[in-house]
Amino acid sequence: MKALYLDENPSEALQYCDERMRVPGAIDGFRKMIDKTKQERGSLKSLAASSYVMQQGSAIQLLYVGTYEKGVLYHRLTV
């Protein structure tokens, strides 16, 4: 989350992703997502973990709240 949303470094963020995400164009996709979010919501003011959900098996979904200049976005990360 830090690499993608705070540092705005798609290359670094991709290193933390599952291998299935490491496909041609993934970095460009991350960059487009960052740019579109900034265009629609402004800059990120804060990003905080809000809760987690245990999944079947050993996975956990971490839920984050991102507060932007123009609103709030919710982010979900599965680990």
TORNUBA-746014 format. One record per residue (C-alpha): residue in three letters; chain; x, y, z. Coordinates in nm, 3 decimals. Layout:
N
ALA / A / X / Y / Z
...
This chain:
79
MET / A / 0.000 / 0.000 / 0.000
LYS / A / 0.281 / 0.238 / 0.085
ALA / A / 0.468 / 0.175 / -0.240
LEU / A / 0.158 / 0.223 / -0.452
TYR / A / -0.039 / 0.499 / -0.281
LEU / A / 0.214 / 0.696 / -0.075
ASP / A / 0.534 / 0.658 / -0.279
GLU / A / 0.346 / 0.626 / -0.610
ASN / A / 0.600 / 0.368 / -0.725
PRO / A / 0.422 / 0.103 / -0.936
SER / A / 0.744 / -0.092 / -1.000
GLU / A / 0.806 / -0.139 / -0.630
ALA / A / 0.441 / -0.218 / -0.560
LEU / A / 0.446 / -0.493 / -0.822
GLN / A / 0.733 / -0.664 / -0.639
TYR / A / 0.494 / -0.732 / -0.349
CYS / A / 0.221 / -0.876 / -0.572
ASP / A / 0.150 / -1.239 / -0.645
GLU / A / 0.327 / -1.369 / -0.954
ARG / A / -0.007 / -1.383 / -1.138
MET / A / -0.014 / -1.002 / -1.125
ARG / A / 0.332 / -0.970 / -1.281
VAL / A / 0.222 / -0.955 / -1.642
PRO / A / 0.320 / -0.718 / -1.922
GLY / A / 0.135 / -0.392 / -1.874
ALA / A / 0.082 / -0.429 / -1.497
ILE / A / 0.306 / -0.133 / -1.416
ASP / A / 0.122 / 0.081 / -1.672
GLY / A / -0.208 / -0.031 / -1.518
PHE / A / -0.092 / 0.072 / -1.172
ARG / A / 0.028 / 0.408 / -1.307
LYS / A / -0.310 / 0.470 / -1.474
MET / A / -0.489 / 0.382 / -1.149
ILE / A / -0.271 / 0.626 / -0.953
ASP / A / -0.322 / 0.904 / -1.209
LYS / A / -0.699 / 0.853 / -1.232
THR / A / -0.736 / 0.850 / -0.854
LYS / A / -0.536 / 1.174 / -0.824
GLN / A / -0.741 / 1.333 / -1.103
GLU / A / -1.077 / 1.237 / -0.949
ARG / A / -0.999 / 1.256 / -0.574
GLY / A / -0.694 / 1.482 / -0.544
SER / A / -0.390 / 1.395 / -0.339
LEU / A / -0.387 / 1.136 / -0.063
LYS / A / -0.407 / 1.288 / 0.285
SER / A / -0.402 / 0.970 / 0.494
LEU / A / -0.414 / 0.593 / 0.457
ALA / A / -0.503 / 0.381 / 0.758
ALA / A / -0.587 / 0.018 / 0.820
SER / A / -0.945 / -0.005 / 0.940
SER / A / -1.011 / -0.378 / 0.987
TYR / A / -0.936 / -0.727 / 0.863
VAL / A / -1.135 / -1.031 / 0.758
MET / A / -1.008 / -1.388 / 0.793
GLN / A / -1.057 / -1.589 / 0.476
GLN / A / -1.088 / -1.962 / 0.432
GLY / A / -0.740 / -2.115 / 0.447
SER / A / -0.454 / -1.889 / 0.544
ALA / A / -0.556 / -1.567 / 0.363
ILE / A / -0.649 / -1.242 / 0.535
GLN / A / -0.814 / -0.940 / 0.375
LEU / A / -0.685 / -0.611 / 0.513
LEU / A / -0.919 / -0.316 / 0.470
TYR / A / -0.777 / 0.036 / 0.441
VAL / A / -0.942 / 0.378 / 0.430
GLY / A / -0.777 / 0.640 / 0.212
THR / A / -0.873 / 1.001 / 0.280
TYR / A / -0.819 / 1.226 / -0.020
GLU / A / -0.871 / 1.598 / -0.086
LYS / A / -1.206 / 1.520 / -0.250
GLY / A / -1.341 / 1.222 / -0.063
VAL / A / -1.271 / 0.879 / 0.076
LEU / A / -1.176 / 0.556 / -0.100
TYR / A / -1.172 / 0.207 / 0.047
HIS / A / -0.892 / -0.034 / -0.040
ARG / A / -0.880 / -0.410 / 0.013
LEU / A / -0.556 / -0.608 / 0.021
THR / A / -0.544 / -0.986 / 0.040
VAL / A / -0.240 / -1.145 / 0.204
